[in-house]
Amino acid sequence: MVTFAIVETGGKQYRIEPGDMIRVETLPGDTGDMVTLDDVRMVSQDGAVTMGSPRVEGASVTAEVVEQGKRKKVVVFKYKAKTRYRRKNGHRQHYTALLINAINTA
């Protein structure tokens, strides 16, 4: 059986296993720093599932910051026909790439 957890960060939930690489909303820290994610919603170890309501007490995930960067540009284009209304904007979302090291339970 595989050990995995579901964590929430940046308003999104991620299913992670040790060794996974995920991109999350920007977290403080430089490349090489260790980050602890405390908002663990569910943990599964060897088939034994622990559900939180809403969090699993005492559980955390340890991860290493691999990269701080920006995603690809998203073009936002607003247009209204027959009124000469056009607006073009671009947006690049910042992210933090994390390498999951360990899932810690209480």
N, C-alpha and C positions, 0 to 999 in steps of 0.2 A: 504494500500500500504506500501511497505517496503522501508526504506531509505537505499540506498547503494551508493558506490562510486567506481571508478576505479582509482587506484594510481599506479605510476611507481616508483620502487626503485630497484637498483642493475641491471638495464637493463631488468627487467621483470615487467609485469603488473598484478595486483591483484584486484579481485572484493571483496570488503569488506563491512561488515555491523557492526554496533556497537555490541560488544560482541564477535566478531570473533577472533580466534587465528590463526595467520599466521606465517610461517617461511620464512624469507627473507635473502638475503646476509648480511654479517656482518655489523652492524652499531655500532658506538661508544656508549658506555654507560654501566653501570652496572645494575644488576638485581634491579628492582624497580624504575629505572629512567624513566622519561617521555620523549617521542620522538615526534617530529612534522614532519609529512610527507607533504611537500608543493607541490609536483609534482602530483596534482590531475588532471586527464584527463577528468572525467565525474562525475556528481553528479545527483542522482535521488531522489527527495523528493516528496512523495505523488503523484507520477505519472508525476510530472513536471521534465523534463530532461534538464540539462544544459551541453552542450558539450563545451569542450575547444578547442582552436586551437593554440598551442597544449595543453595549460593548462587552467584550469578554474581560472580566476583571483580572488584572495582573499580567495580561498578555501584551507582548510588544514584538516589534519586528526591527531588527538591526540591519541597516543598509549603508552602503558606501556611495558617496557622491562621485559619479564618474565624469559628468559633464554638465555645464550650465550653457544653454544655447537658446536659439530661436528656431521655431518651426518654419516651414515653407510659407510664402506669402499667400494670403487669401485676398482676392480682389472683391471689393464690395462696390457694386455698380447700381445706382438708382437711376431710373429713367421713367419719364412720363411722356406719353405720345402727344404730339401736336402742341406742346407748350414750351418747347425749348428748355426742358428741365433735364439736366444730366449731372450726376455727381459720381466721381470715381475716387475711391479710397482703397488703401491697402492696409492689411493688418498682419503682423507677425507675432505669434504668441510665444512668450518665454517659457522654457521648460527646464526641469532638472532630471537628468538621467541617473537612475539609482540601480546599483547592483545589490540584490538581496543576499545577505550573508547568513542570517539565522532567524528562526521563528522561536521566540521565547514564550513559554507558558508558565503560569503560576505553580 
